[in-house]
Amino acid sequence: MQADRRWLARREDSQNLGAQNNFLSRLKYKLESVTRPFARAIVPALKPFTTRWRQSLPFRVVTVNVLVATALILLIGGSTVTTISNDLAERSRNHALNDSARATIAAQQVINSAAASDRSTLSTLMLQVRSAIRDTSASSLIYVRRQPGQPPSTDAPLDFRTGPGVMEAVTKELSSSIATGNLPQIWQHVTLDKANDSFGNKIPAIIAATSLHFPGSAGTYDLFIAYDLDPTASAVKTISRALLGSGAAIVALIALLSWLMIAKVTRPIRDAAEVTRQIAAGVHSARMRQHGDKTLDVLSANFNEMADTLNMRITELNTLSTMQQHFVSDVSHELRTPLTTIRLASDVLVNNKHHQKLDPQRQRATKVLSDQVKRFESLLTDLLEISRYDAGRVQLSIEPTSLTSLTREVIESLQPLSNSLIEFRPRGAYASIDIDPRRIRRILTNLIGNAIEHGENKPIIVTTDSNNCAVAVTVRDYGTGMTEEQTQRVFDRFWRADSSRKRTLGGTGLGLAIAKEDASVHGGSIDVWALPGKGSSFRLTLPLDPAQERVVSPLPREPDDAPGAANSAAELTAGAPELPEPGAARKRASKKTAACMSTSKSGLPCNDPNSGEKR
């Protein structure tokens, strides 16, 4: 039973908690539905302000100073106006009450000194009371009436008033308060119609109420005197406007001074930014100037010293780089002549008719000598090419060339050297583009040669394609592959993933470095995808317009059959892989080409939807 009760209690608690959560969710939804329209309207309007706030330090400083100054001025000005208004109101009230008391005393003295008992004498007495009140009081807004609730009397004199609006301004609360007789004098703030005003404007006023006791059956009369407070209200308004104008002037002055001070303080920072920009642009003689402030001058001196040191180091590095370039170029040129002589001599030894008569050991020695001399000559050629790139003396021989045709020629020339099939899949890039065919041929020869070298005698797939932005070619092999660290160094000079591997085509370790330079000089790029044991894929992308800043490659960097790819078309096996069916990949490539063409025609930059990379 206890377990059942605990279970029921937990169930009730969970139900209550669920109801609370539902209520909070509904409340949150309602609040969001109410605030969302305001947020949509306010956020765009505040975007220029928020952007300027994030980007400008002077704007932030001036804004904070103005807000703080405005808050202080409003606080101090508001308290000052309130104090002055209360003081003026109190003085006006005391003046009105004192004036009403004097008028009441004077009127009551007239009543007490008279011996009136019939209607005629009481009427005469009322006229005397009226004159005494008008002569004593500073206000002409007077209203005297017989107090309600008394027995009617034929001898009681008539009520009178000497100003408009007083009778209408007397409220029931004021009448009942004066009728109780608990206080000798009652006052109340009211509003009266402004004299000679056809627009119905009101003016503030205060009514002081007292009682006058007539003799005989006349009974008690109420005396109401209204005092105009419009001069006091006008004085408060004048003071408020003066304080508001003074506060606005002070805020504007604070904003101006803050802007000038922050501009002066940040001037060295702006100077430093301008000097660094000039130094980055190549003007190494740019320096910061002195500002006449000790701290800022120390900053300028230290910055200029750092710039001098940096300039000296840059000059040294440029000198060393120039010396290195000259050394490599000179050595390569100097070695070419003796190397040519050695190569001719080795050719004579190999091609001599007496070569076959030599013993096998000497035949092998002459063959190794000839091969190494050729490799040495290739190394010198690559070094000369690298030195040209380092010196910036590369010149392109531009010719209209079809990338697809050029790729087919390279494949046909390298197929005899490969023990596996090199499959060519042209999807585009048939039209001629302006490139240097010798350099692009060298890139393709290097990429396909590396695929043959590291492809483990497995098929190689070469694909070309194009769009409205660029042309591209990918070389996919299923060999040893590379790790992520190796792919980051694959374009380094003289670097090899496995220096002990037997080479089929020879090489110097500069092929990919030169290929990258050849692609860059065309405004293009080479990138690589690889996985250990799954092969690799190199992609060459050449823009149709070398001046275009962003291009999209028509071919993805990651191959279609890559493990884990969403569009995987085939599974890799331990043996020779099954080549992916080209039809689906062709359709995907045509979709990417159409997307790029539509994007380019719309005037927007081309972005690769597959690789997510921009150049």
N, C-alpha and C positions, 0 to 999 in steps of 0.2 A: 504493500500500500504506500509506504513512504517513497519507494522508487517511482511508483506511478505519479505521486504528487510532484516529485522533483521533475519528472519528465513533462508533466503538464505545465509546471512553472517555467521551465526552460522554453517550452513551446510558446507560452504567452509572451515571454520576454522577447523571443525571436520575432513573433508577430508584431509586437510593439515597435521593435527596432526596425523591422521592414516598413511599417507604416510611417515611422519618422523619416526613414530614407526616402520613401516615395514622396512625402511632403516636401522634404528639402530639394529633391530633384525637380518637382513641379515648381517650387518657388524659384529655384535657379533658372529654370527655363523661362518663367515669366519675366524675371529680372533681365535676362539676356534679350528676350524679345522686345522689352521696353527700351533698353539702353542701346541695342544694336543700331537702330536708325540714327540716334544721336552720335554714336561713335563713327558711323559711316560718314556723317556730315562734318564732324569736328576734325577727325584725323587727317583728311586731305588738306583742310584749311591750315592745320598746324604743321604740316610737313615742311614747308619752307623755313619756319621758325626752328623746328627741331634739327633740321639739317644745318642751318647756320649755327645753332647752339653747339653741335658736335664739332664743327669744323673751325670755329673762330674763338680763340681765347679772348681777344678784346670784347667781342660781343657778349660773352658770358660774364666778364667782369662788369661791363657797363650795365647789363641787365640786372645783375644781382645788386649793384649799388643803387640803381634807380628803384628797384622794388623795395629795398630796405629803407631808402630815404622816403619813398612814398608812404610806406607803412608808418614810419616815425612821424612824418608830418601830419598824416591823417589822425594818428593817435593824439599827438600833442595839440593839433588844431581843433580836433573834436572836443577834447577835454577843456580847452580854452574857451571855445564857443559855448559849451555847456555851462561852464562856470559864469561867464559873462551874462549869458541869457538868464540863468537862475538868479544872479545878483540883481539884474535889471528888473526881472519880474517881481522879486521880493520887494525891491524899493517901490515899484509902482503899486504893488498891493498895499504896502504900509502907508504910502501916501494917500491912496484911496480910502483906506479904513480910517486914517486920522482925519481926513477931510470930511468923511461921512459922520464921524463922531462929533466934530465941531459943529457941523450943520444941525445934527440932531439935538445937541445941547442948546444951541441958540434957539431952535424952534421950540423946544420944551420950556425954555425960560419964558418965551413969549406967551406960551399957553398958560403957564403957572401964574404969570403976573396979571392975566386978564380975569375979569369977573363976568364971564359970559355964561348965560343959562338958557336963552331962548334961541330960536332959529336965526333971527336977524343978527344978534351979537355973535353967534357961533360962525355965521358966514363971514362976518367982518374979521373975526379971529383967524379964520382959515386964510383970508387974504394977507393978514399980517404974518402968519406962519410961512406962507409962500414967499413973501418978500424977504423974510429972515433967512430962509434956506438958500434962495438965489444969491443974496448978498454974501452969505458965509461960504458956500460951496464953490469950488473951482470948476465944477461941471454944470453944464446946462441941461443935462439929461436927467430930469427929475420926474418921479411918479409917486403920488400920494393917493392912497385909497383906504377906505374903511375896511378893517380886518374882517374877513369872512367868518361866519359862524356866530355873530352877535345878534341880539334881538333888533328888529327894525326900529328905526327912530325917525320921526318926521323933522326933528330938530337938527339931525346930523348934517353937517355941511357936505357939499358934493366933492367927489374926487377930482384931482387935477393932474396934469402932466405938462411938462415944459419941453419935451424933446421927443422926436419920433423913434419908434421901435423899442422903447423901454418897457412899455406895458406888455408887448408881445414876447419880450425876452424873459419875463419872469416865469420861472418854471414852478410846477406843483411842489417839487421837493423844497425849493426855496420858500414858498408860501407856507408849507406845513412846518418847516423848521422855525420860521419866525413866529408862527402862531403858538407853538408850544411854550415859548417864553423862557426856555432854559438858558439861552445865551442872549446877551443884550445886543449883539451885532453878528450878523451872518453875511457871508460873501460867497460869490460863485462866479466862475469864468463862463462867459457867454459870447455869442457873436451877434453883431448888429449890422443892419443894412448900412452900406456906405452912403453918406449924404451926397446928393447930386450925382448919383451914378445910375445910369440906365441899364447896365449890364448885370445887375443883381449881385455885385461883389459884396463880400462880408468883411468886417473888420473885427479883430479881437477886442474884448472889453471885459470889465469886471463890474459886477453889481454888488453894492453894499446895502444890506437891508437892516433897518432898525424900527422901533415902535415909538409912536407918539400918543400920549394919553390925554384926551380932551375931557373937559368937565361935563357933568350932567349926563344926559342920556346919549351923547355923541359917541362915547366909547373910545376904543383904541383904533388908531390908524397906522398903517404900515408905510414907511418911507423907503423908497428904492431910488438910489442914485447910481447911475452908470458912468463909468470912467473909460474913456477911449485908450486902449493899449496899442494902437497902431503905430505911434512914434517909437515905442519900445521895440515892437516887432521889426520895424524898418531899420532901427539902429542895429539889431542883431543880424539882420540880413546884410547890411552894409559891412559889418565886421566880418561876417562869414565870407562874403565875396572878396574882401581885402585879404583875409587869411588864405583863401583858396588861390587867389592870384599870386600872392607871395610864395605860397607853397609850390605852385607850378613853376614859377621862376627859379626857385631854389633847386627843384628837381632837374630842370633843364640845365642849370649851371653845374650841378653835380654830375649829370650825364656828360656834359662837355669836358669838364675837368677830368673825369674818369677816363674818357676816350683819349684825351691828350696825354695823360700820365701813362696809361697802358701802352699807347703808341710809342712814347719815349722809352719806356722800359723794354718793350719788345723790339725796338729798333735794332739792337745788337743781334737778336735772334734772327730777324729778317736779313740783316747783313750777312750773318753766318750762313743762312740758307742760300742766299744768292751767291756767296763765294763758293760754297760747296757745289752748287749747280754749275758754276763756271769751271771749277776744277774738274768736275765729272765730264764736262763738255770738251775738256782738253786745254783750257786756259790755265796752265799751272802757275802763272804769275799772279793770279788773283789773290788778294789779301784783305783782311779786315782792317778797317780804319779805327783810330782812337776816338773815344767819345767824351773824354774829359772827366770821366768818373773812375775812381780808383779800382773798384771791383770789376767794372766792365772793361777797363783798360787791361787789367790782368787777364781777363778772359780773351780779349783780342790778341794780346801778346802770346799767350799759350797756344791759341789757335793758329796764329801765323807761324809760330815755331813748329807746330805739328805739320802744317802745310809745307814748310821748308824741308823738314825731314822726309815727308812723304814724297815731295818732288825729287829730292836727292835719291831716294830709294828707287823711284820710278825711272829716273835717268840711268841709274846703275843697271837696273834690270833691262831697260831698253838697250843699253850698250852691250850687256852680256848676251841678250837675245840676238842682237845684230851680229856680234862676234861669232856666236854659235851658228847662226844661219850662214855667215860667210865661210866659217870653217867647214861645215858640212858640204856646202856648195863647192868650195875650193878643193876639198879632199876628194869629193866625188869626181870632179873634173880631172884632177891630177891622176886619180887612180884609173880613169877610163882608158888612157893611152897604154900604160903597161898591161892593163887587164886585156885590152884588145890584142896586144902582142901575144900574151899568154894563151888567149883563146885560139888564135890562129895557129900557134905552135901545137896546142892540144888537138886541134882539128887535123893538123898534118900527121900527128902521131896516130890518131884513131883511123884516119882514112888512108894511111899509107898501105901499099900493097904488102909490105913486109910485116904488117901488124898481126896477121894471122899466124905468122911463123914464130911470134913471141910465145913464151910459156904462159899458161893461164893466169898466173899471179901478176905478171907484167901487163897482160891484156886488161885485167880488172883494174889495175892501178891507173892505166891511161884512161879507161872509161870513167872511173871515179873523178879523175882530174878534170875531164871534159865536163861532167855534170856539175861539179862544184864551181867551175869557172862560169858556167851559164847561170847558176844560181847567184853567184857573186855579182855578175853583171845585172841580173834582175834586181838585186838588192840596191845596187848603185842607182839604177833607174828610179826605184821607189824613193830613195833618199833625195834624189834631185827633185822629184815631184813634190815631196813633203816640204823641201826647202823653198820651192816656189810658192806654195800655199802660205808658209810662215812669213815669207817676204812680201806677200800680197801682189805677186807679179803674174798671177794666173790670168790667162786670156782664153775666152771661149771661142770656138769656131762653130757658130750657130748655123744649123742647116735644118730645113723641114724634114722630119724623120718620123716614121710610124714606129711607135714603141712595140707594137705587136710583131711587126716584121723584123725589127732588130732583135727582139727576144727569140724569135724562131731561128734566126741565123746563129745566135749564140748557142742555143740548144743543139742544133745540128752539128756545130763544131765540137761540142763537148760530149755528145752522146757516145762516140767511140771510146772515150776514156772511162765511161761508167759501166759497171757490171750490172746495173739495174735500169729499169725503164724510167726515162724522164718524160712524164706526160705533160703536154702543153694544153691549157684550157683558155683560149682567148674569148673573153666575154665583151670586150670593147677595146678602146685605144687603137682603133684601126686608122683613124685620121692622123695626118702628119702634124706634128707640133715642133716648135722651135727649140731644139736642144743641140748639145754638142755630142754627136753620135759616138765619137771615140771615147769620151769619158763615160757615157751611159753604158756603152758596150763593156768597158772595164768594170763598172759596178756589177752588171749582170754576170759577167764571167767570174767575178770573185764570189758572188752569192751562190751561183749554181756550182762552182768548183768546191766551195765549202760544203755544200749539201752532198756532193759526191764523196768528198773526203770523210765526212762524219755520218753519212747516211746508212752505214752498216749494210750496204748492198740491198737496201730496200727501195721501193719506188719513190720517186721525187715528183712532186706536182708543182708546176709553174703556171700561175694564173695572171692574166692581164685584164684590166677593166678601166672604165673612164666614166666621168660624169661632166656636168657643166662647170666644175671647179678644177678638176685635176685628173691626171692619169696615174695608174698605180700598177705595180707588179709584185706578187708574193711568190716566194720560193719556200715550199714546204717539204721537209724531210722527216723521216721516222727513225732517226738514228739515236745517238747517245743523248742528245739534248743538253741542257745546261741548268744550273741552279740559278736562283734569283741574284745571288752575288756575282756569278759569272756573267749574267746578262748585263749587269751594270758596268762591267769592265771589258766587254767584248769589243768595243770600239777603241780601246787604248792601244797605243803604239807598242809593238813588239810583245803583245800579250797573247798567250795561247791557253786554252782551257786545259789541254793535256800536252805538255811539251814532249812527252815520251812516245806519243802516238806515231805510228808509221805513216808517212805522208805519201800520197799517190801522185799529187800534182806539184809537189814542192811548195815553196812559199817563203815569205820573209817575215811575216807577222805584222806587216804594214797594210795589208790588203783592205781590211775593213776600215781602218783609219783613213786611207785615201778615198775609199768609197763614200764615207761620210762627208769628206770635204767636197768630193765631186757632186754629191747631192745638194749640199748646202750652197755651192756656187750657182746652182740652178734655182735656188729658192725652195728646194725640196727637203726631204728628210728620210731617214732610214730608222725604223724601229724593229724590235725583235720580240717574239714570244717564244718561250722554251720551257720544257719540263724535263727533269732527269728521266731518261729511259723512254720518253714519249716523243722525242724529236723536237724540232724547232721550226719557226716560220719567220722569215725576214720579209719586211714590207718596204718597198721603195715608192714614195709618193712624190710626184712632180706637179706643181701647179701649172695651169695653163697660162696664168699671168704671174710672173715672178714677183711683181709688186704687190700682189694681194697678200694682206696680212694674215687672214685666216682662211684655211681651206679644209675641206672634208675629203678624206680618202674614200674612193669608191669601194675599197676592199677593207674588211675588218682586220685589225691587228691579230686578234685571236682567231685561229682557223675554225672552220665549221665542225671539224671532227675532234676538237680539243676535249679532253676529259672534263666533264662537268659543265660544258657549254649547253645553253638552253636549246640551241638549234643543232645539237649533235646529230650528224647524219650517219655515223658509223661508229662501231666500238673497236677500240684497239685490241689486238690479240698479241700473244707471245711471239707468233711467227710473223710472216709478211702480212701487213695490214690490208684489209679490204678497202680499196679506194672509194671514197664517198661518191655517190651518184651525182653527177654535175647538174642535173636538171633542177633540183630544188635550190641548190646554191645559185644557179643562174637566175631563178625567179627572185630570190632574195636580193641578189645584186641589182636586178632591174628595178626593184622597188626602191632600193637605196638611191639608185641613180635618179629615178624620177623625183624622189623626195628632195635630193640635193638641187636638181634643176629647178623645181618649183620654189625652193628656198632662195636660190640665187636670183631667179627672175623677180622675186618679190623685193629684192634690194637688200635683204638681210644677209649677215655673214653666214658662211657655210659651216655647220657644226656636224661632227661625225656622230650619228646616233648609236653606233656600235661601240666604238672605242672610247667615246667621251673625251677625246683629246683634241686640243687645239694647238696649232702651231703659231 
